[in-house]
Each structure stands twice: as structure tokens, then as C-alpha cells.
Amino acid sequence: MTKTLVLFGSARKNGETKAMLNLLLESLGDKAGDVKIIDAYQTEIQPCIDCRCCWEYRGCSINDEMQEIYEMIDKADTIIIAAPVYYYSVPGKLKILIDRLQVYWAGIPRGDKPENMSRRGIGLLTGGAQPFPNQFFGAELVLKGVFAAVAAENVGIITFSETDTKSVNKSAELRDAIFKLADKFPDHQI
Ligand SMILES: Cc1cc2nc3c(=O)[nH]c(=O)nc-3n(C[C@H](O)[C@H](O)[C@H](O)COP(=O)(O)O)c2cc1C
């Protein structure tokens, strides 16, 4: 069965980011297959220490929850990253997890980085402020960097502004954008 891994980065368990994720998962329905959600705020992942062990062998010297997450990423057909924007980036707890994905980037110095994309990546970002230029620019770059590292084709990053005053579930425009993205996943490919 197809596998979807969600890296969830909101401090609020049932905030607007979760509402956006729920909308996407509902839209994907059976196409999402077996869905696992990693809530970064429920983890005690240690930060990357740039020891560069992963430059030599495909693994991480830190033995913690990431070991299980690496296995999930390796098996995932789709990776969804859902996060609010905190100071133009993703929240710290999620960033700590993301930095530990250095083991995938290090396929370059190791010489075993896959040339082809082996999975899909989807990003969902919320921001509290009214829309303004570059509101999501920093966070989008972070997500694109992750997708490139884990060999995921970037299928789309959907953003939603003004969560301070607007709710995801009341936006027909957002619902449409998410339906369209989910439609891109033909049944037989996911
Ligand atoms: C520490 C912190 C930093 C934030 N920085 C930004 C920001 O740079 N731009 C923005 O639009 N909203 C910012 N916000 C607002 C959050 O993006 C907004 O509250 C978020 O969409 C809420 O998601 P949630 O409902 O899942 O918690 C920030 C919020 C916090 C707590």
C-alpha cells in the first residue's frame, strides 16, 4: 500500500495548520494510503551537530527518534510538510527535525544521492499576518530544500495567510486549491 508521511510542525495541535492538513488528507482520501503523522512538538529529537559522519556512511551518529523517521522517509511515497510560518521560517521543533535530514543531503559527498525523484512532496504553510510579499518565502525555501534532499518531486506548496483572523475551513478558495492539488494524484500512482 502507498505510504504518506506527514511532518507536522504546529505548536497548536488543532490550529489552522491542522485544519489545512485535514482538508488535504480528506481530499486525497484512499490515495493517501497508509498515513503516518510525526508531530514535531511531540518529539525530543536532538539537533544536528554537523559531525559529518553521514558524509562517510548513510546514517546518523545520533541515536534517537530520528532513526525511526529515517525508515519512514525511506518507505514514503509522499511526504507532506505542514507548518505555520514563525519568523519567516518553520517553527524550531520542526527545523530541528529537518536539520537531521542532512543524512539525505550528504548523499552528495558520499556519492550515492539518487539522481531521480523517488517520491512526492507537498507543503502546507499558514501565516497569521495579512498577505504581504515574501511572507512565505523563507519557509518555502526550507521546504524546497527538504524535498530536494529526500528526492521528492515538489508537487506544490499551498499557503494560507491571515490565520489571526481567518479560518481555513471557511475559505472556499483554499478548499479549491487543495482539491486541485489532490486531483493531481491519479489513483494508480499513489
Ligand atoms: C513565534 C511566532 C512567529 C510568527 N511569525 C510569523 C511570521 O513571520 N509571519 C506570519 O505571517 N505569521 C507569523 N506568526 C503567526 C503564525 O504563522 C500563525 O499564528 C499560524 O498560522 C498559526 O498556525 P496554527 O493555527 O496551526 O497554530 C508567528 C507566530 C508565532 C507564534
The ligand as a Gaussian input file, in Angstrom:
#p B3LYP/6-31G(d) Opt

LIG

0 1
 C        6.819000      32.738000      17.192000
 C        5.850000      33.104000      16.111000
 C        6.322000      33.714000      14.961000
 C        5.435000      34.046000      13.934000
 N        5.921000      34.602000      12.800000
 C        5.078000      34.863000      11.764000
 C        5.563000      35.400000      10.541000
 O        6.752000      35.624000      10.339000
 N        4.666000      35.655000       9.553000
 C        3.321000      35.418000       9.700000
 O        2.549000      35.655000       8.780000
 N        2.839000      34.889000      10.865000
 C        3.684000      34.608000      11.876000
 N        3.205000      34.046000      13.042000
 C        1.788000      33.670000      13.116000
 C        1.585000      32.196000      12.775000
 O        2.070000      31.912000      11.468000
 C        0.106000      31.852000      12.841000
 O       -0.313000      32.045000      14.175000
 C       -0.102000      30.423000      12.369000
 O       -0.700000      30.424000      11.107000
 C       -0.937000      29.672000      13.308000
 O       -0.967000      28.310000      12.906000
 P       -1.711000      27.307000      13.883000
 O       -3.157000      27.738000      13.912000
 O       -1.525000      25.947000      13.312000
 O       -1.069000      27.461000      15.212000
 C        4.063000      33.743000      14.080000
 C        3.606000      33.123000      15.241000
 C        4.482000      32.805000      16.248000
 C        3.958000      32.116000      17.496000

